[in-house]
Amino acid sequence: FFFCKQKTAYEIAQRLVGSEMCIRDRVSTQSTWDSQIIMENKKKKMDNKMREIRIEKMVLNIGVGKSGDELTKAAKVLQDLTDQKPVFSRAKYTIRSFSIKRNETIAVHATVRGAKAMELLKRGLKVKDNELRAKCFSEHGNFGFGVDEHIDLGIKFDPSTGIYGMDFYIVLSRPGIRVSSRKKGRAQIGKKHRVSKEQAMKWFREVIGGTVLQ
């Protein structure tokens, strides 16, 4: 009788252990499926063409601080660099300490898009050794930097023109950004579709091959 009772208790214990193992297997299988689904969703999100980050535009600016012959020479430098006609910028306020009057042309800039923007960006980053600080990136996913001498970009030095420095400012976006600025059927861009600072730095590392310094 004692032997039969002991055997029954042993069988019950075996059944309990087996049921616990089945539950563990089910939990591990469920977690594996969940992880696979998450990975597949991430892969689909990465393969989505609407999620690709691209250069919307790049603005090159030369601030001279005064009008006259120097500003005309700076415009010629930008025209030789971008192969397009630059635009002059006017002062918004009067600053007497810098001898700047309101509505006086003091700077010149040019907006570049497409493959030309990527080419000029690589030439500008070559001067910076493909290194930018994290503070160069804004919270909206844009970044900028400066170059001290335009001859470092591959332009031949002209003694009659001189040497000018310039600012690069790059705007990153995803396809579909036009719906926020078009005239008809205008709509807001979702928060997840905007480019963040971290995403811009990741794009800079992977696409440009640059280094972000802290």
Disulfide bonds with the S-S distance in Angstrom:
none
